[in-house]
Amino acid sequence: MLIDFHRRMLADRVRHQAYRAALAQVLVPGRSTVADLGAGTGILSFFARELGARECWLYEPGAALQLAATIAARNGIEGLHFVPEWSHLVADPTPVDVVVAEVFGNFALEEGVLETLRDARRFLAPGGTLIPGRLEQWVAPVASQRFDAELRSWRAVGHGLDLRDAEAMSLSNLYVYAIEPADLLGVPAQRWDALHFNTELASQRRGTARWTLADATTVAGFALWWDAVLVPGVTLSTSPHAPRTHWDQIYLPLRTTLELAAGDGLEVTIASETGGDESGIAVEWTVVQRRGGTAIVEQRLDIGSGYLA
């Protein structure tokens, strides 16, 4: 078990406050039952019991669930049922009033939240509630050169080595960085994808964002983040403009920095697929610079070409 991973999550008060507020909004004290999918060390179920949930089922394989049971016993938290399985492997789950899951990654979908919540409807009694209910994925151009400079540090190795192939491979990856508002280009972020978890959802996601630049500028890459609408009125965000959480933002590099003139169009199309083989996630992004409506630069990057086989 990656205990430090759980420590960082448990230290994330922004995360806790949002989920606790969502549970408080939907739970009926003394009556509501809860399924906690990907329960980890059990904190969301502990919140639910504190808020009056009658019973909670915690679904999590491995040592984290054992730790959750130990913590519950030490703290006198009762009304919990520990199921040492991934939720999607449970054949006949007990129907509940509320399903709660926090299986987001820095790239929102990398930990299987789409597949988990798509399956989670099996756990709901009629009229039940899914938490989260909706997810929005956002993208914005990055003007700062600091991430690009780090990724191109292959050139500084020296010793007479030409490492351009390693650099090209490293640029076909996505990276986790703490991106600040000052790193972004001064244009509005665009939503490239939205998922409503109470509907049928495909594991293939695709969306395009477009901007027209008022001034000449340089773009080094793109920042990704997400907003999870847990329940109406309660949103958990990893935006650079939002309070910091244990999640950071995703940086999508470019093969070459874009020099844009005033009036140029900038377009990025992002595609992802989750729930596949052991690699877990596929992401690709295509960037187009347009001038007078004509594409003058196009770059396509794909994490499938960013790793050695």
Summary of the structure (lengths in Angstrom):
residues: 309
radius of gyration: 21.6
end to end distance: 26.5
largest distance: 71.4
contacts: 962
relative contact order: 0.14
helix: 26%
strand: 38%
